[in-house]
């Protein structure tokens, strides 16, 4: 199995991608707690100070675990290449950028472009993208996935933006292959960024996502 396929399968199996912003310390604390809580896919963002160094550090810490560390908010080819050369397992963009998609494929890496409209999704599929990020998901709503998967049943969609413990099951049941959860993970830690609270919140998200998938498949 190729590394790209392994990463994709891991994200789909885990169902939850932690999308992390903030300072280096905040991101590292949240990432470690999220992983302890069972989340196996971490999306750092290029807005994190020294994001490439943080990526390398987390990759080193997780070398013996089945955890995938990727780079998000990738806005240009240079950033994509820097992240991939530093060991990023996947690349995520907030927009549809054919050059970033092309260079990610050149590195044989999973790339999840930000899409919203049918035209953007079809364009991304034609470019060979296996997972499409629906962004901003809170603006779209869960019905958007059902509407898209009518004409595009093959589309693997990952909503990001506004996903939390109260609606994660609805997104999965609507047909999302996985979800991106951002600020709610950090907020779960409170002002003191309590690792235990973040870990518990991550565990809650994982339980809800997995239960939603079981319900969807008819297993109670």
C-alpha positions in Angstrom: 0.0 0.0 0.0 1.3 3.4 -0.9 1.9 6.0 1.8 -0.7 8.2 0.2 -3.3 5.4 0.4 -2.3 4.6 4.0 -2.9 8.3 5.0 -6.2 8.5 3.3 -7.4 5.2 4.8 -6.2 6.4 8.3 -8.1 9.7 8.0 -11.3 7.9 6.8 -11.0 5.4 9.6 -10.4 7.9 12.3 -13.1 10.2 11.0 -11.8 13.3 12.9 -9.1 15.6 11.8 -7.9 18.1 14.5 -7.3 21.5 12.8 -5.0 23.5 15.0 -4.2 27.2 15.2 -2.6 29.3 17.8 0.9 29.7 19.3 3.5 27.0 19.1 2.9 26.1 22.8 -0.9 26.0 22.3 -0.8 23.9 19.2 1.7 21.4 20.7 -0.4 21.1 23.9 -3.6 20.6 22.0 -2.2 18.2 19.5 -0.7 16.0 22.2 -3.9 15.9 24.2 -6.0 15.3 21.0 -3.8 12.3 20.1 -4.1 11.0 23.7 -7.8 11.3 23.2 -7.8 9.0 20.2 -7.6 11.5 17.3 -5.2 10.1 14.7 -5.0 13.0 12.2 -3.6 16.4 13.1 -3.7 19.3 10.7 -1.4 22.1 11.7 -1.9 25.4 9.9 0.7 27.6 8.2 -0.6 30.4 10.4 1.1 28.8 13.4 4.5 30.5 14.1 7.3 28.3 12.9 4.8 25.9 11.6 7.4 23.7 9.8 9.4 23.3 12.9 6.2 22.3 14.9 5.4 19.8 12.2 8.8 18.2 12.4 8.6 18.0 16.2 5.1 16.3 16.2 6.3 14.0 13.4 9.2 13.0 15.6 7.1 12.5 18.7 4.5 10.4 16.8 7.0 8.3 14.8 6.0 5.1 16.6 2.3 5.7 16.4 -0.4 5.5 13.7 -0.9 9.2 13.7 -0.8 11.4 10.6 0.4 15.0 10.8 -0.4 17.3 7.9 -0.2 21.0 7.0 -3.3 23.1 6.5 -4.0 26.7 5.3 -1.5 26.1 2.5 -1.8 29.1 0.2 1.0 28.6 -2.3 3.2 26.0 -3.9 6.3 27.1 -1.9 4.5 26.4 1.4 3.2 23.1 0.1 6.7 22.0 -1.0 8.2 23.1 2.3 5.6 21.2 4.3 6.0 18.0 2.2 9.8 18.1 2.4 9.5 18.4 6.1 7.5 15.2 6.2 3.8 16.4 6.1 1.5 13.4 5.6 -1.1 15.5 3.8 -1.8 19.0 2.6 -5.0 21.0 3.1 -5.9 24.2 1.4 -8.8 26.6 2.2 -9.3 27.1 -1.6 -9.1 25.3 -4.9 -5.6 25.8 -6.3 -4.5 23.6 -9.2 -0.8 24.3 -8.8 -0.8 23.1 -5.2 -2.8 20.0 -6.2 -0.3 19.3 -9.0 2.8 19.6 -6.7 1.2 17.5 -4.0 0.6 14.8 -6.6 4.2 15.2 -7.7 5.2 14.3 -4.2 2.6 11.5 -4.2 0.9 13.1 -1.2 -2.7 13.3 -0.2 -4.1 16.8 -0.9 -7.5 18.0 0.3 -8.5 21.2 -1.4 -11.1 23.6 0.0 -14.2 23.5 -2.1 -17.8 24.7 -1.8 -19.6 24.8 -5.2 -20.3 21.8 -7.5 -18.0 23.3 -10.1 -15.1 23.4 -7.6 -15.8 19.9 -6.5 -16.0 18.5 -10.0 -12.8 20.3 -10.9 -11.0 18.9 -7.8 -12.2 15.4 -8.7 -11.0 15.7 -12.2 -7.6 16.8 -10.8 -7.4 13.5 -8.9 -8.2 14.7 -5.4 -9.5 11.8 -3.2 -10.9 13.9 -0.4 -12.6 17.3 -0.8 -12.7 19.7 2.1 -16.1 21.4 2.3 -15.3 24.9 3.6 -16.9 26.8 5.3 -19.0 23.9 6.4 -21.2 25.9 8.8 -22.3 28.1 6.0 -23.1 25.1 3.8 -25.0 23.0 6.4 -25.4 19.2 6.4 -27.9 19.2 3.5 -25.1 20.4 1.2 -23.4 17.1 1.4 -26.6 15.2 0.5 -27.2 17.5 -2.4 -23.7 17.1 -3.7 -23.7 13.3 -3.3 -26.8 13.0 -5.5 -24.9 13.8 -8.7 -21.4 13.0 -7.2 -21.9 9.9 -5.1 -18.2 9.1 -5.4 -17.1 12.3 -3.7 -15.4 11.9 -0.3 -16.2 15.1 1.5 -14.7 16.4 4.7 -16.6 19.4 6.2 -14.5 21.9 8.2 -15.8 24.9 10.1 -18.3 24.9 12.9 -18.1 21.1 13.5 -18.5 20.3 17.2 -19.8 17.7 19.6 -23.4 18.7 19.0 -23.4 18.2 15.3 -20.6 15.8 14.4 -23.0 12.9 14.2 -25.2 14.8 11.8 -22.3 15.5 9.5 -21.2 11.8 9.4 -24.8 10.7 8.9 -25.2 13.1 6.1 -22.3 11.4 4.3 -19.1 13.0 5.4 -16.1 10.7 5.1 -14.4 12.6 8.0 -14.7 16.0 9.7 -12.3 18.8 10.5 -12.6 20.1 14.1 -10.8 23.3 14.9 -11.2 25.9 17.6 -13.6 23.8 19.7 -10.7 21.5 20.6 -8.7 24.4 22.0 -11.7 26.0 23.7 -12.4 22.7 25.4 -9.2 23.3 27.4 -10.4 26.5 28.9 -8.2 29.5 29.7 -5.6 27.3 31.2 -5.6 25.0 28.2 -6.2 21.9 30.4 -4.8 18.9 28.6 -7.2 16.5 30.4 -10.2 18.5 29.3 -9.0 18.5 25.7 -8.3 14.8 25.8 -11.8 14.1 27.1 -13.3 16.3 24.4 -11.3 14.6 21.7 -12.4 11.2 23.1 -16.0 12.4 23.0 -15.7 13.5 19.4 -14.2 10.1 18.4 -17.0 8.2 20.2 -19.7 10.2 18.5 -18.1 9.9 15.1 -17.7 6.2 15.3 -21.2 5.7 16.7 -22.6 7.7 13.8 -20.8 5.5 11.3 -22.0 2.4 13.0 -25.6 3.7 13.0 -25.2 4.6 9.3 -24.1 1.1 8.5 -27.1 -0.3 10.4 -25.1 -1.6 13.4 -26.6 -0.6 16.8 
